[in-house]
C-alpha cells in the first residue's frame, strides 16, 4: 500500500498536495516516497498530515522546493480554512480510503463527517 498520494495543483500557489496515508511521521513518509519515486518539485508543496497529527493546527505543512528537491530543513505549519478548495481537495483524497479513515486517530464525529463528504 502506498503511504503518500500526490496531486499536482495547477493554478495554485503550491506545486502539489501530498497526502500521507499513515500515522507515521509525515516527513519520514515523504522522504521514503521521494527516495523510491524520484519525486521532483518546484515552488512549494503542501502536506496533509491529518492521520499523524489529527485535525488541528499542525495538519498542513508547507515545504519549499529548491532545485527540484524538497527542502526538509525549512517547513512551516499553515492554517487552511475549512471551506478552502485545497482543504476540500485534501478531504476528497482521504475519502477514497475509508478503511484508513475508520482506523485513524480521528474521532468518530470527524470520521463520519469526512466519509459523508463534509469538509473537516
Long-range contacts (C-beta under 8 A, 24 or more apart in sequence): 3-29, 3-32, 3-33, 4-29, 4-30, 4-33, 5-93, 6-39, 7-89, 7-93, 9-46, 9-86, 9-89, 12-86, 13-43, 13-44, 14-43, 14-44, 14-45, 14-46, 14-62, 14-86, 15-41, 15-42, 15-43, 15-44, 15-45, 15-65, 16-41, 16-45, 16-46, 17-45, 17-46, 17-47, 17-48, 17-86, 17-89, 17-90, 17-93, 18-45, 18-46, 18-47, 18-48, 19-47, 19-48, 19-90, 19-93, 19-94, 20-47, 20-48, 20-49, 20-51, 20-52, 21-51, 21-97, 21-100, 22-51, 22-52, 23-51, 23-52, 23-104, 23-105, 24-52, 25-52, 26-52, 26-53, 26-61, 27-72, 27-75, 30-70, 30-72, 31-72, 34-70, 39-70, 40-68, 40-69, 41-65, 41-68, 41-69, 41-70, 42-68, 45-70, 46-78, 46-80, 46-86, 48-90, 48-93, 48-94, 50-90, 50-94, 50-104, 50-106, 51-94, 51-100, 51-104, 51-105, 51-106, 52-105, 54-105, 54-106, 55-106, 55-110, 55-120, 60-87, 60-90, 82-119, 82-120, 83-119, 87-119, 88-119, 91-119, 91-120
